[in-house]
Amino acid sequence: MFGLRLNTAASAKDQDKAAIWGCNRPALLAFLAIQTQWRVLAQADGSRFWVGLDYAAAEPAFRLEGLTLTPTDWVGLRIIEDAARTALNER
């Protein structure tokens, strides 16, 4: 959905474009595991309002992906969610 491929090695020319710090990797992997689980409200004008991730769907997804999150990883996921929600709701 967000176009990230974590298993692809960056070529020399792409190394300056994007990098994921190791400390952020668990939160990013968790976000990618549930990136399709958004709660969305339909507006009267036909637009959508992205409320946030469906946390009820998160735990089973993490379990099925084999992910174990620490409280710090969860905070990181929430930060990613907030930034994504802000971008999705820009009009």
C-alpha positions in Angstrom: 0.0 0.0 0.0 2.7 2.5 0.9 5.2 1.1 -1.6 8.0 0.0 0.7 10.0 -3.1 0.0 12.2 -3.8 3.0 14.0 -6.8 1.6 15.3 -5.0 -1.5 18.9 -3.9 -1.2 19.5 -0.3 -2.1 21.9 0.4 -5.0 24.7 2.8 -4.5 22.8 5.7 -6.2 19.7 5.1 -4.0 21.5 5.0 -0.6 21.0 8.7 0.0 17.2 8.6 -0.7 15.8 6.6 2.2 17.1 4.6 5.1 15.4 2.9 8.0 17.3 3.2 11.3 17.5 -0.2 13.0 15.7 1.1 16.1 12.6 2.0 13.9 12.5 -1.3 12.0 10.1 -3.1 14.5 7.6 -0.3 14.4 7.8 0.0 10.6 7.3 -3.8 10.2 4.3 -3.6 12.6 2.8 -0.7 10.6 3.3 -2.6 7.3 1.6 -5.7 8.8 -1.6 -3.7 9.5 -1.4 -1.0 6.8 -4.7 -2.1 5.3 -6.6 -2.0 8.6 -7.7 1.6 8.7 -11.0 2.8 10.2 -12.5 5.2 7.7 -15.6 7.4 7.9 -17.6 8.4 4.8 -18.4 12.1 4.8 -21.6 13.6 3.4 -19.7 15.2 0.6 -18.4 11.8 -0.6 -14.9 12.2 0.8 -13.3 10.0 3.4 -11.9 10.7 6.9 -9.2 8.4 8.0 -9.8 7.9 11.8 -6.9 5.6 12.6 -5.7 2.0 12.5 -8.1 -0.8 13.8 -6.3 -1.9 16.9 -8.6 -5.0 17.3 -7.1 -6.2 14.0 -3.5 -5.4 15.0 -2.8 -8.1 17.6 -3.9 -11.0 15.4 -1.9 -9.6 12.5 1.2 -9.2 14.6 0.9 -12.8 15.8 0.4 -14.2 12.3 3.4 -12.2 11.1 5.5 -13.5 14.0 6.0 -10.0 15.4 6.5 -9.2 19.1 6.3 -5.5 19.9 7.8 -3.8 23.0 6.0 -0.8 24.4 8.6 1.4 22.7 7.8 -0.3 19.3 4.1 0.4 19.9 4.8 4.1 20.5 6.8 4.1 17.3 3.9 2.5 15.4 1.6 5.1 16.8 3.9 7.9 15.6 3.9 6.3 12.1 0.1 6.0 12.2 -0.3 9.7 13.2 1.9 10.8 10.3 0.1 8.6 7.8 -3.3 9.7 9.1 -2.3 13.3 8.7 -1.1 12.7 5.1 -4.2 10.7 4.2 -6.6 13.4 5.6 -4.9 16.3 3.7 -7.3 17.8 1.2 
